Amino acid sequence: MRRLLPATTLAALMLAGAAAAEPTAPASRFDGPAAWSFLKRQVALGPRPAGSRKSRELAAILRRSIPGGRLQAVPGGLRNVVGTIPGRNPHRRVVLGAHYDTKDIRGFVGANDGASGTAVVRQLARTIRPRQLRPTLVIVFFDGEEAPRSAPDSQFERYGLRGSKVAARAFRSAEAAIVLDFVGDKQLAIPRDGYSNRPLWRKLRAAAARTGNERHFPVREQGYVLDDHVPFIRAGVPAIDLIDFTFPCWHRLCDNLSAVSPRSLDAVGETMMALLAEL
């Protein structure tokens, strides 16, 4: 669960305190069809709430399919999946992440909310080669972004974002964090949310313009979104969140394959390739 926050609420919050590896794709432009295929593979697993058997099955797939895949313990028996792609400068690190769990709603498969960001980040990790980028890229698939079913929406920040809280502490020396969430919906429009770092967002929009995808990242801004970038910001890491919060099927059963588009995944993937190359 995540929600838009008014500026007054923001001010108060800020004051408050292993099988064999799968073959990887050759270095090239972003492979949109491969990302789309993995989105469908996740949806075919069915609901994947944190701690469930299907969530653990997906974690195992992710671990096998990214460079240096490993598990990072998260309280409550959960686990992030972490990978590393060395950069040309070993002293620089950038975190790229997405949550792979779905909201604990019966029948909810999260094609956009969970599967889309995971699919794009996984494909980026399988495309980018060691020392292709200047910074080392730390890939993190967050577990437990969604709060447990028993937690009230008003307490989302306390009970949700479980995996990103752990990752933010572990990678607080990173120079930036980029989170992908709702990036697959058919009418994709991702404005900057109130928390997202302005200079990094300007670089993102410039990358979108270079790849012909600027229309998906409009100049207008949306409200403050509590999502996996927030723990990094609280840890002092400049961070941005790619999320189309106008998505009409948020936490509804219509968040299925009919709500998402391979063109959206490709647009975000191409933009991210261009952005990461400039960092």
Number of C-alpha atoms within 10 A of each C-alpha: 25 21 15 16 16 12 12 8 11 18 11 10 12 10 7 7 6 9 9 7 15 14 10 15 16 11 13 10 14 25 20 20 14 18 25 23 12 18 26 17 15 25 21 12 13 17 23 27 27 27 16 14 12 17 24 18 13 18 23 17 18 24 23 19 21 26 24 15 21 20 17 18 15 18 10 10 8 19 24 23 27 23 23 19 21 21 20 13 12 12 12 17 23 24 25 24 28 31 30 31 29 27 25 20 15 10 13 21 29 32 33 31 31 29 30 33 30 31 30 31 26 26 24 25 21 21 19 24 18 15 15 15 19 20 24 22 25 22 26 28 31 32 30 29 29 29 24 18 12 8 14 12 16 11 11 19 21 12 18 23 25 25 26 28 21 20 23 23 14 12 18 20 15 23 17 22 29 24 27 28 25 29 33 33 28 16 15 24 22 24 22 27 23 20 20 23 20 15 11 18 21 13 16 23 22 18 22 24 16 14 17 13 19 19 14 21 22 13 13 10 12 18 17 20 22 22 27 32 28 26 23 25 20 16 16 16 22 23 28 28 28 25 26 24 22 14 20 12 17 17 19 14 14 16 21 19 17 10 17 22 19 18 16 22 29 23 22 27 25 23 24 23 20 21 20 21 13 13 14
